[in-house]
Amino acid sequence: MSAVNMAEVLSKLTEIGEDPDDVTKELERRGLLGGKLAVFPLTAADAVVIANLQRKTKRMGSPWLIVPASDWRFASGSRP
């Protein structure tokens, strides 16, 4: 998961009254965050790659549904 996605999720949880610090601590306590779930930074180059996916895939729906998992990688070369 990118740090941007995590920020979005935590922001949505804040809207319904959850504390983002508490949620993060709970995810860590359960071994999810920092364990099963890794959070990757998102660079400016990654943002460009994602924006280009929008243009190429808009007519097909979500870009994440049509890009094979083997092709998932950030512009830096790291994999989610």
C-alpha positions in Angstrom: 0.0 0.0 0.0 1.3 3.5 -0.8 1.6 6.1 2.0 -0.9 8.1 0.0 -3.5 5.3 0.1 -2.9 4.9 3.9 -3.4 8.7 4.3 -6.7 8.4 2.4 -7.9 5.5 4.5 -6.9 7.2 7.8 -8.6 10.4 6.6 -11.9 8.6 5.9 -11.7 6.9 9.3 -11.2 10.3 10.9 -14.4 11.5 9.2 -16.3 8.8 11.1 -14.7 9.6 14.4 -11.7 7.3 14.6 -8.4 8.6 15.7 -5.7 7.9 13.1 -3.0 7.4 15.8 -5.1 4.8 17.5 -5.9 3.0 14.3 -2.3 2.9 13.4 -1.3 1.6 16.8 -4.0 -1.1 16.6 -2.8 -2.2 13.1 0.7 -2.4 14.5 -0.4 -4.3 17.6 -2.2 -6.9 15.4 0.9 -7.4 13.3 -0.7 -5.9 10.2 1.1 -2.6 9.8 4.8 -3.3 9.6 4.1 -7.0 9.2 1.6 -8.3 6.6 1.0 -4.8 5.3 3.9 -2.7 4.0 3.6 1.0 3.4 5.7 2.3 0.5 6.5 6.0 -0.2 5.2 7.5 -3.3 7.5 9.6 -5.4 6.8 12.3 -8.0 7.8 9.8 -10.7 5.3 7.3 -9.2 2.6 9.9 -9.4 3.3 10.4 -13.1 3.1 6.7 -13.7 -0.3 6.5 -12.0 -1.6 9.5 -13.9 -0.6 7.9 -17.2 -2.5 4.8 -16.2 -5.7 6.9 -15.8 -5.4 8.1 -19.4 -4.7 4.6 -20.8 -7.3 2.7 -18.8 -10.2 5.1 -18.0 -12.6 3.5 -20.5 -11.9 0.1 -18.9 -12.6 1.1 -15.2 -10.1 0.9 -12.4 -6.5 0.6 -13.6 -5.7 -1.7 -10.7 -8.1 -4.3 -12.1 -6.5 -4.5 -15.5 -2.8 -4.3 -14.8 -1.4 -7.7 -14.1 0.1 -8.1 -10.6 3.4 -9.0 -12.2 3.5 -5.5 -13.7 2.8 -3.7 -10.4 5.8 -1.6 -9.5 6.6 2.0 -8.6 8.6 4.2 -10.9 11.5 3.6 -8.5 11.4 -0.1 -9.4 10.1 -1.2 -6.0 7.1 -3.4 -5.9 4.1 -2.9 -3.6 
